[in-house]
Amino acid sequence: MITVSTADGVGLIELNRPERRNALDVATCRELVAATEQVRSDGARAVVVAGAGPAFCSGADFGEVYGEDFLDALYTALHAVADLPVPVVAAVTGPAIGAGLQLALACDLRVAAPEAVFGLPTARLGLAVDPWTIERLVQIAGGGTARSLLLACATVDATTAHARGLADTLGDRAAALALAADIATMAPLTLAYNKRTVNAFGRGGHTGDDVVAGLQAEFAACWRAEDIAEGRAARAEKRVPVFRGR
């Protein structure tokens, strides 16, 4: 089960299966896709993904992980989170293991509470994660951390995760919501352009000419937008800008 709300430009998507430590099954993955669509329609400018109870997400629900529908549901959900056009913050307030770590990686930023633990023990279970997940892990935390998690099935605590870049900052859910609230005041067109560009050029392979052309068009659109005049006026008037995303 997933609960969704949006207030003051911040969407909150909460995994709400505390009895299963927020493990992902097919139904929850499909609800996660619907939740991303809801926060978009609600006009959220930043989104927090969190877990109810003591775990962020303990991984895949082993009652369904071997079923033929699970992988499709999981990766559809992960890409729905990653492809949101607004920044997404993971409030990792407990274990993020396996599919839980994948969900945290699908987010743009991660705030880790002291009790957070990250792990990807697929080799202990005879499972595997897709190349997109591994690529994203290397981009975010570096090759050394990726090898430790994937090849030694190590677990990483919050302090180590922060030191290695896997967590952007340390803090609880309130800290994640505060970060998202600050982001929600920023220029939406610029944030969307920044996110798409980081995702495009963060890949190790070649970025196609059509992608580069699209990003150049978004860059130009930012400089033509009304928000640039608002930013200039707010600076001159010594006030906080009110960006409209146009």
Contacts in CASP RR format, 6 or more apart in sequence:
PFRMAT RR
TARGET T0000
AUTHOR 0000-0000-0000
METHOD contacts of the structure
MODEL  1
MITVSTADGVGLIELNRPERRNALDVATCRELVAATEQVRSDGARAVVVA
GAGPAFCSGADFGEVYGEDFLDALYTALHAVADLPVPVVAAVTGPAIGAG
LQLALACDLRVAAPEAVFGLPTARLGLAVDPWTIERLVQIAGGGTARSLL
LACATVDATTAHARGLADTLGDRAAALALAADIATMAPLTLAYNKRTVNA
FGRGGHTGDDVVAGLQAEFAACWRAEDIAEGRAARAEKRVPVFRGR
1 16 0 8 1.000
1 17 0 8 1.000
1 28 0 8 1.000
1 31 0 8 1.000
2 13 0 8 1.000
2 14 0 8 1.000
2 15 0 8 1.000
2 16 0 8 1.000
2 28 0 8 1.000
2 31 0 8 1.000
2 32 0 8 1.000
2 34 0 8 1.000
2 35 0 8 1.000
3 12 0 8 1.000
3 13 0 8 1.000
3 14 0 8 1.000
3 16 0 8 1.000
3 52 0 8 1.000
4 11 0 8 1.000
4 12 0 8 1.000
4 13 0 8 1.000
4 14 0 8 1.000
4 35 0 8 1.000
4 38 0 8 1.000
4 39 0 8 1.000
5 11 0 8 1.000
5 12 0 8 1.000
6 12 0 8 1.000
6 38 0 8 1.000
6 39 0 8 1.000
6 42 0 8 1.000
6 43 0 8 1.000
6 44 0 8 1.000
8 181 0 8 1.000
8 184 0 8 1.000
9 43 0 8 1.000
9 44 0 8 1.000
9 45 0 8 1.000
9 46 0 8 1.000
9 181 0 8 1.000
9 184 0 8 1.000
10 44 0 8 1.000
10 45 0 8 1.000
10 46 0 8 1.000
10 47 0 8 1.000
10 48 0 8 1.000
10 177 0 8 1.000
10 180 0 8 1.000
10 181 0 8 1.000
10 184 0 8 1.000
11 39 0 8 1.000
11 42 0 8 1.000
11 44 0 8 1.000
11 46 0 8 1.000
11 47 0 8 1.000
11 48 0 8 1.000
11 180 0 8 1.000
12 47 0 8 1.000
12 48 0 8 1.000
12 50 0 8 1.000
12 177 0 8 1.000
13 32 0 8 1.000
13 35 0 8 1.000
13 36 0 8 1.000
13 39 0 8 1.000
13 47 0 8 1.000
13 48 0 8 1.000
13 49 0 8 1.000
13 50 0 8 1.000
14 49 0 8 1.000
14 50 0 8 1.000
14 51 0 8 1.000
14 52 0 8 1.000
15 22 0 8 1.000
15 24 0 8 1.000
15 28 0 8 1.000
15 32 0 8 1.000
15 49 0 8 1.000
15 50 0 8 1.000
15 51 0 8 1.000
15 52 0 8 1.000
15 56 0 8 1.000
15 57 0 8 1.000
16 22 0 8 1.000
16 51 0 8 1.000
16 52 0 8 1.000
17 23 0 8 1.000
17 28 0 8 1.000
17 52 0 8 1.000
18 51 0 8 1.000
18 52 0 8 1.000
18 53 0 8 1.000
18 54 0 8 1.000
18 55 0 8 1.000
20 58 0 8 1.000
20 61 0 8 1.000
21 54 0 8 1.000
21 55 0 8 1.000
21 57 0 8 1.000
21 58 0 8 1.000
21 59 0 8 1.000
21 95 0 8 1.000
22 51 0 8 1.000
22 52 0 8 1.000
22 53 0 8 1.000
22 55 0 8 1.000
22 56 0 8 1.000
22 57 0 8 1.000
22 58 0 8 1.000
22 59 0 8 1.000
23 57 0 8 1.000
23 58 0 8 1.000
23 59 0 8 1.000
23 60 0 8 1.000
23 61 0 8 1.000
23 62 0 8 1.000
23 99 0 8 1.000
24 32 0 8 1.000
24 57 0 8 1.000
24 59 0 8 1.000
24 60 0 8 1.000
24 61 0 8 1.000
24 74 0 8 1.000
24 77 0 8 1.000
24 99 0 8 1.000
24 100 0 8 1.000
24 103 0 8 1.000
25 60 0 8 1.000
25 61 0 8 1.000
25 63 0 8 1.000
25 64 0 8 1.000
25 70 0 8 1.000
26 64 0 8 1.000
26 69 0 8 1.000
26 70 0 8 1.000
26 73 0 8 1.000
28 61 0 8 1.000
29 70 0 8 1.000
29 73 0 8 1.000
29 74 0 8 1.000
29 76 0 8 1.000
29 77 0 8 1.000
30 73 0 8 1.000
30 76 0 8 1.000
30 77 0 8 1.000
32 77 0 8 1.000
32 80 0 8 1.000
32 81 0 8 1.000
33 76 0 8 1.000
33 77 0 8 1.000
33 80 0 8 1.000
36 47 0 8 1.000
36 80 0 8 1.000
36 81 0 8 1.000
36 84 0 8 1.000
37 80 0 8 1.000
39 47 0 8 1.000
39 84 0 8 1.000
40 84 0 8 1.000
40 85 0 8 1.000
40 86 0 8 1.000
44 86 0 8 1.000
44 184 0 8 1.000
45 86 0 8 1.000
45 183 0 8 1.000
45 184 0 8 1.000
45 185 0 8 1.000
45 186 0 8 1.000
45 188 0 8 1.000
45 191 0 8 1.000
46 86 0 8 1.000
46 87 0 8 1.000
46 88 0 8 1.000
46 89 0 8 1.000
46 180 0 8 1.000
46 181 0 8 1.000
46 183 0 8 1.000
46 184 0 8 1.000
47 84 0 8 1.000
47 86 0 8 1.000
47 87 0 8 1.000
47 88 0 8 1.000
47 89 0 8 1.000
47 180 0 8 1.000
48 88 0 8 1.000
48 89 0 8 1.000
48 90 0 8 1.000
48 91 0 8 1.000
48 173 0 8 1.000
48 176 0 8 1.000
48 177 0 8 1.000
48 180 0 8 1.000
49 81 0 8 1.000
49 88 0 8 1.000
49 89 0 8 1.000
49 90 0 8 1.000
49 91 0 8 1.000
49 103 0 8 1.000
49 107 0 8 1.000
50 56 0 8 1.000
50 90 0 8 1.000
50 91 0 8 1.000
50 93 0 8 1.000
50 173 0 8 1.000
50 176 0 8 1.000
51 57 0 8 1.000
51 91 0 8 1.000
51 93 0 8 1.000
53 93 0 8 1.000
54 93 0 8 1.000
54 94 0 8 1.000
54 115 0 8 1.000
55 94 0 8 1.000
55 95 0 8 1.000
56 90 0 8 1.000
56 91 0 8 1.000
56 92 0 8 1.000
56 93 0 8 1.000
56 94 0 8 1.000
56 95 0 8 1.000
56 96 0 8 1.000
56 100 0 8 1.000
56 103 0 8 1.000
56 104 0 8 1.000
56 116 0 8 1.000
57 95 0 8 1.000
57 96 0 8 1.000
57 97 0 8 1.000
57 99 0 8 1.000
57 100 0 8 1.000
57 103 0 8 1.000
57 104 0 8 1.000
58 95 0 8 1.000
58 97 0 8 1.000
58 100 0 8 1.000
59 97 0 8 1.000
59 98 0 8 1.000
59 99 0 8 1.000
59 100 0 8 1.000
59 101 0 8 1.000
60 70 0 8 1.000
60 74 0 8 1.000
60 98 0 8 1.000
60 99 0 8 1.000
64 70 0 8 1.000
65 127 0 8 1.000
74 99 0 8 1.000
74 102 0 8 1.000
75 130 0 8 1.000
75 132 0 8 1.000
77 103 0 8 1.000
78 102 0 8 1.000
78 103 0 8 1.000
78 106 0 8 1.000
78 133 0 8 1.000
79 106 0 8 1.000
81 88 0 8 1.000
81 103 0 8 1.000
81 106 0 8 1.000
81 107 0 8 1.000
82 88 0 8 1.000
82 106 0 8 1.000
82 107 0 8 1.000
82 199 0 8 1.000
85 192 0 8 1.000
85 195 0 8 1.000
85 196 0 8 1.000
86 188 0 8 1.000
86 191 0 8 1.000
86 192 0 8 1.000
86 195 0 8 1.000
87 108 0 8 1.000
87 109 0 8 1.000
87 180 0 8 1.000
87 183 0 8 1.000
87 191 0 8 1.000
87 195 0 8 1.000
88 106 0 8 1.000
88 107 0 8 1.000
88 108 0 8 1.000
88 109 0 8 1.000
89 107 0 8 1.000
89 108 0 8 1.000
89 109 0 8 1.000
89 110 0 8 1.000
89 111 0 8 1.000
89 176 0 8 1.000
89 179 0 8 1.000
89 180 0 8 1.000
89 183 0 8 1.000
90 96 0 8 1.000
90 103 0 8 1.000
90 104 0 8 1.000
90 107 0 8 1.000
90 109 0 8 1.000
90 110 0 8 1.000
90 111 0 8 1.000
90 176 0 8 1.000
91 111 0 8 1.000
91 113 0 8 1.000
91 172 0 8 1.000
91 173 0 8 1.000
91 175 0 8 1.000
91 176 0 8 1.000
91 177 0 8 1.000
92 104 0 8 1.000
92 110 0 8 1.000
92 111 0 8 1.000
92 112 0 8 1.000
92 113 0 8 1.000
92 116 0 8 1.000
92 118 0 8 1.000
92 158 0 8 1.000
92 167 0 8 1.000
93 113 0 8 1.000
93 115 0 8 1.000
93 116 0 8 1.000
93 172 0 8 1.000
93 173 0 8 1.000
94 113 0 8 1.000
94 115 0 8 1.000
94 116 0 8 1.000
94 117 0 8 1.000
95 116 0 8 1.000
95 117 0 8 1.000
96 103 0 8 1.000
96 104 0 8 1.000
96 116 0 8 1.000
96 117 0 8 1.000
96 118 0 8 1.000
96 119 0 8 1.000
97 117 0 8 1.000
97 118 0 8 1.000
97 119 0 8 1.000
97 120 0 8 1.000
97 121 0 8 1.000
97 155 0 8 1.000
98 119 0 8 1.000
98 120 0 8 1.000
98 121 0 8 1.000
98 122 0 8 1.000
98 129 0 8 1.000
101 118 0 8 1.000
101 119 0 8 1.000
101 120 0 8 1.000
101 137 0 8 1.000
101 149 0 8 1.000
102 120 0 8 1.000
102 129 0 8 1.000
102 133 0 8 1.000
104 110 0 8 1.000
104 118 0 8 1.000
105 133 0 8 1.000
105 136 0 8 1.000
105 137 0 8 1.000
105 140 0 8 1.000
106 136 0 8 1.000
108 195 0 8 1.000
109 168 0 8 1.000
109 169 0 8 1.000
109 179 0 8 1.000
110 161 0 8 1.000
110 166 0 8 1.000
110 167 0 8 1.000
110 168 0 8 1.000
111 167 0 8 1.000
111 168 0 8 1.000
111 169 0 8 1.000
111 170 0 8 1.000
111 171 0 8 1.000
111 172 0 8 1.000
111 175 0 8 1.000
111 176 0 8 1.000
111 179 0 8 1.000
112 158 0 8 1.000
112 161 0 8 1.000
112 162 0 8 1.000
112 166 0 8 1.000
112 167 0 8 1.000
112 169 0 8 1.000
112 170 0 8 1.000
112 171 0 8 1.000
113 158 0 8 1.000
113 170 0 8 1.000
113 171 0 8 1.000
113 172 0 8 1.000
113 173 0 8 1.000
114 158 0 8 1.000
114 170 0 8 1.000
114 171 0 8 1.000
115 158 0 8 1.000
116 157 0 8 1.000
116 158 0 8 1.000
116 161 0 8 1.000
116 167 0 8 1.000
117 155 0 8 1.000
117 156 0 8 1.000
117 157 0 8 1.000
117 158 0 8 1.000
118 149 0 8 1.000
118 155 0 8 1.000
118 156 0 8 1.000
118 157 0 8 1.000
118 161 0 8 1.000
118 166 0 8 1.000
119 149 0 8 1.000
119 153 0 8 1.000
119 154 0 8 1.000
119 155 0 8 1.000
119 156 0 8 1.000
120 129 0 8 1.000
120 137 0 8 1.000
120 149 0 8 1.000
120 150 0 8 1.000
120 153 0 8 1.000
121 153 0 8 1.000
122 128 0 8 1.000
122 129 0 8 1.000
122 150 0 8 1.000
122 153 0 8 1.000
123 150 0 8 1.000
123 151 0 8 1.000
123 153 0 8 1.000
124 153 0 8 1.000
134 146 0 8 1.000
134 150 0 8 1.000
135 203 0 8 1.000
135 204 0 8 1.000
137 145 0 8 1.000
137 146 0 8 1.000
137 149 0 8 1.000
137 150 0 8 1.000
138 146 0 8 1.000
139 202 0 8 1.000
139 203 0 8 1.000
140 165 0 8 1.000
140 166 0 8 1.000
141 149 0 8 1.000
141 161 0 8 1.000
141 164 0 8 1.000
141 165 0 8 1.000
141 166 0 8 1.000
142 164 0 8 1.000
142 165 0 8 1.000
145 156 0 8 1.000
145 164 0 8 1.000
145 165 0 8 1.000
145 166 0 8 1.000
148 154 0 8 1.000
148 156 0 8 1.000
149 156 0 8 1.000
156 164 0 8 1.000
156 166 0 8 1.000
158 167 0 8 1.000
158 170 0 8 1.000
159 170 0 8 1.000
161 167 0 8 1.000
162 168 0 8 1.000
162 169 0 8 1.000
162 170 0 8 1.000
169 175 0 8 1.000
169 179 0 8 1.000
183 191 0 8 1.000
185 240 0 8 1.000
185 241 0 8 1.000
185 243 0 8 1.000
186 243 0 8 1.000
187 222 0 8 1.000
187 225 0 8 1.000
187 227 0 8 1.000
187 231 0 8 1.000
187 241 0 8 1.000
187 243 0 8 1.000
187 245 0 8 1.000
188 227 0 8 1.000
188 243 0 8 1.000
188 245 0 8 1.000
189 218 0 8 1.000
189 221 0 8 1.000
189 222 0 8 1.000
189 225 0 8 1.000
189 227 0 8 1.000
189 245 0 8 1.000
189 246 0 8 1.000
190 222 0 8 1.000
190 227 0 8 1.000
192 218 0 8 1.000
193 215 0 8 1.000
193 218 0 8 1.000
193 219 0 8 1.000
193 221 0 8 1.000
193 222 0 8 1.000
196 215 0 8 1.000
196 218 0 8 1.000
197 215 0 8 1.000
197 218 0 8 1.000
200 207 0 8 1.000
200 211 0 8 1.000
200 212 0 8 1.000
200 215 0 8 1.000
201 207 0 8 1.000
222 228 0 8 1.000
225 245 0 8 1.000
225 246 0 8 1.000
226 244 0 8 1.000
226 245 0 8 1.000
226 246 0 8 1.000
227 241 0 8 1.000
227 243 0 8 1.000
227 244 0 8 1.000
227 245 0 8 1.000
227 246 0 8 1.000
230 241 0 8 1.000
230 242 0 8 1.000
230 243 0 8 1.000
230 244 0 8 1.000
231 241 0 8 1.000
231 243 0 8 1.000
233 241 0 8 1.000
234 240 0 8 1.000
234 241 0 8 1.000
234 242 0 8 1.000
235 241 0 8 1.000
END
